[in-house]
């Protein structure tokens, strides 16, 4: 139950992080003008959306790393019961017998 909730939260954080990174303007580009330019400065403050998106990206990246660590810890705890494919096969420690070549019929003399 906890793992399912954590997976859902992790996927949600991944999607939001991707969207926030794609919404950021690159260095020196003027993509902010396509969203209204001056209007975006009043929504996000006097510095525009740069500081807001940078802080949001940092926060989402931290949450992403934390959920990744917790999911890997929970995954390693539940996978200890898994013994591997080779250990599940019967008589896995014994070497396989070599296959014999098929016997061919002797050629008839004409």
N, C-alpha and C positions, 0 to 999 in steps of 0.2 A: 504494500500500500504506500509506504513512504517512498520507496524507489520510484513508483509510478508518478507520484506527485512531483518528485525531484526531476524526473525525466521531462515531464510536461513543462515545468518551470524553466529548465535548461533550454529546451527547444524554443520556448517563448523568448528568452533572453537572447538566443542566437538570432532569431528573426529580427528582433528590435535592434540589435547591434548592427546587423547588416544594413537595415534601413537607415539608421543614424549615420553610419559611415558613408553610405551612398548619397545622403543629403548634404554632407559637408562639402564646402567649396574647396577646391584645390588652392595651393599657394599661387597667388597672383591672378587667379581667374575671377571673373565677375559673374559667376552663376547666381549670386545673391540678387543681382538686378532683375533676373527673370522672375523672381518671386515677389517683386514689388520694390526692391531696393530700400527706399527710405521707410516704407511701412514696416519692414522687418526689423529695423532698428528700434522702432517704438514697441514692438512686441517683446523683443529679447533684451531691451535696455539700450544704453547709449553705445555699448561696444558691439552691438549687433548680435548675430547668432554664433559668432566664433567661439566666445568663451562658453556659452551655453552648450553648444554641441561638443566642444572639447571636454568639458566636465562630464557630460552625459556619456560620452564614449569611454572615458576613463572609468566611470562608475560601472557601466555595463561590462567592461572588460574584466574588472575585478570580480564582479558577480559571476561572470562566465568561468573564470579560473577557479573560483571557490566551488561552484557546482561541479565542475569537471573533476576536481580533486575528490570531492565527496562521492561522486558516482564511481570513480575508479577504486576507491577504498571499499565501497559497498559491493562492487563487482568482484573484487579479489576475495572478499569474505565468502561470497556465495559460490565461487568457482573452485573452492578447495576440494569439494566432493567429486569434481570431475577428474577422472584418472587418465584421460587421453584415449585415443582411438586404438593404439597398439596394445594397451594393457587390457582392453575390453575383449580382444580377440582370444579365442581359446588357444592355449599352448603358444603364446606369443614369444616365449623365450627360446623355443626350439627352432633351429633353422629349417627352412623349407626344403623338402626333398627336391633334388634336381629332376627336371622333366626328362623322360626318355624320348629319344628320337623315334618316330614311327618306323616300323619295319617295312621295308619295301620288298615287294615280290621279286624274285630273281628274274632277270631278263631271259626270255626264251630264245634258244638258238635257232636260227632259220637255215 
